[in-house]
Amino acid sequence: MDVPKDYMTTLLDHGLFASAQMLGCFLVSSSSISLETSPHLKAENLVLLGDALFREKEYRRAIHAYKQALHCHRIIPKQNASAVRSSLSGSTRSSSPNSFNISTINENEVKFKIASSHCALNENRAALLEMEGIPSKARNLQMNLMMGKLYRNSRHTRAAITCYKECLRHCPYIIEAIIALAELGVAAKDIISLFPQTPTRGARSTFDHFDSSRWLQRYVEAQCCIASNDYKGGLEFFAELLRRFPNNIHILLEMAKVEAIIGKTEEAIMDFEKVRSIDPYVITYMDEYAMLLKLKSDYSKLNKLVHDLLNIDPTRPEVFVALSVLWERKDERGALSYSEKSIRIDERHIPGYIMKGNLFLSMNRHEAAVVAFRGAQELRPDLRSYQGLVRSYLAISKIKEALHAAREAMKAMPQSAKALKLVGDVHASNTSGREKAKKFYESALRLEPGYLGAALALAELHVIEGRNGDAVSLLERYLKDWADDSLHVKLAQVFAATNMLQDALSHYQAALRINPQNEAAKKGLERLEKQLKGVDPDAPEEDEENDVEDADADQEEAELL
């Protein structure tokens, strides 16, 4: 042999993939190994070349090499093929593209490698077609996990559940499979029943096994609660796990994500900051953190976060959502392109759809916003997608559709004050439904007394119906316990509407002390200062007129040019 194959496997084992790729070219083109005389050696060499190409991320070339290897393998004379098969039956090699030290062809392993290459190229249909050619009895853990993901992506829910269950029967600690089954609607008890009852020796090992299985069962229960929108129950289970595993980054991230979804902004920010203090290189869910920082108008932290994420890995979807959040203030179109890029990278990345929907809302493209929020819902319905849908439908006066979405949210989350408020928002959008809206807002506040969103909505309703005194007393009651800029802004607006300008001024100033970036407070204060000077706040300014004239002049110049 011109090129010893052992050196090729040595290069692959030591991670020298560029060298392995170049050496592989010599290996497969050697004149001493022909397809006619040594098809099995040719096939083995092609697989080794494919492995090097895969690790160099040259996935199309890897697929081509693997398919050539299968072609060579299939034309091996029958007498040789039987010998090869008998040698394969005792093979214990891993089918992972990460384990490349192979000496013979296993057709199922090569198909798995082709499917892995297609997955890397986001060609899920081609990957699934390849995987379905592997008999179910021949599939190992990695193969079943990949099959589960591919079936889920192609919306074959039943087949996906079967594959994920098969994974847990062999190993209960495949967290990905637990989360997927929970999100696909499998009950906690059904997932736990899949865990193998490992025989143990002695009392101590029995206790250890019980202790380890108990925390895993709590984890399953937590994920099933979250998947069924029982956010409170899920957070309680996660908090219990955090006591058992302090500073567990995965649990902290899961808690922060849920807190962000249900509007517990301060708690979510604290958990995200704790994660970053433990491991500053985490990217998972950091786009959720970016959205919270924007909500708090903390642009210095947002800038730093995006800078850090770009330095860690600029190819992740979370990074593009974070970029979208950062750019929203400066350039909505640019922000939209970043959110779309995140979805192109990972079509199941829910924050990308949420961000895209919010951007469309702010651009008054309400029909497009509906499509984006529906996209998020198809992947996994959560409170934010329902809120987005209701806002979008109300903006285009589709009251029936808005009410349907709000009721869907209430049905999915019967113990959620935010879902009740959504129904109230729909009723408040027309005059005849205001009494119903009031009842829903009050019910939301009984369920969650500290829910400022419902308090602000109820105060707005009082103002619309001329009950300014009721609005002020409600908001001042909340102000005793909550130092929130939005409360001060609402109070300032009510006082301004009743011509109590000094009270309005003090509340606008209080809002800006809490959050100097609050746009509503800035605009309200600017308007109020004009009123205090006796100037009509709605009268156009001279500068504005000049700006218009300049714009017209610029347009004329452009036409002349």
Salt bridges, closest charged atoms under 4 A:
GLU44 OE1 - LYS5 NZ 2.27
ASP51 OD1 - LYS113 NZ 3.18
GLU58 OE1 - ARG61 NH1 2.89
GLU107 OE1 - HIS73 NE2 3.88
GLU107 OE2 - ARG74 NH2 2.98
GLU107 OE2 - LYS111 NZ 3.83
GLU109 OE1 - ARG93 NH1 2.68
GLU123 OE2 - ARG60 NH2 2.41
GLU123 OE1 - HIS118 ND1 2.76
GLU166 OE1 - ARG169 NH1 3.25
GLU166 OE2 - HIS170 ND1 3.78
GLU176 OE2 - LYS149 NZ 2.82
GLU183 OE1 - ARG152 NH2 2.72
GLU183 OE2 - ARG380 NH1 3.10
ASP190 OD1 - LYS189 NZ 3.56
ASP208 OD1 - ARG204 NH2 3.63
ASP211 OD1 - ARG214 NH2 3.30
ASP211 OD2 - ARG244 NH2 2.83
GLU221 OE1 - ARG218 NH1 3.06
GLU240 OE2 - ARG218 NE 3.02
GLU254 OE1 - LYS257 NZ 3.92
GLU266 OE2 - LYS296 NZ 2.56
GLU273 OE2 - LYS301 NZ 2.66
ASP287 OD2 - HIS349 NE2 2.56
GLU288 OE1 - ARG384 NH1 2.56
ASP308 OD2 - ARG276 NH2 2.72
ASP308 OD2 - LYS304 NZ 2.87
ASP308 OD1 - HIS307 ND1 3.84
GLU318 OE2 - ARG316 NH2 3.15
GLU328 OE1 - LYS294 NZ 3.60
GLU340 OE2 - LYS356 NZ 3.92
GLU367 OE2 - LYS398 NZ 3.59
GLU378 OE1 - ARG155 NH2 3.08
ASP382 OD2 - ARG384 NH2 3.55
GLU408 OE2 - HIS404 NE2 3.15
ASP425 OD2 - LYS421 NZ 2.72
GLU442 OE2 - LYS438 NZ 3.14
GLU448 OE2 - LYS418 NZ 3.28
GLU460 OE1 - LYS490 NZ 2.44
GLU465 OE1 - ARG467 NH1 2.52
ASP470 OD2 - ARG467 NE 3.71
GLU519 OE2 - LYS522 NZ 3.68
ASP538 OD1 - ARG527 NH1 2.78
GLU541 OE2 - LYS530 NZ 3.05
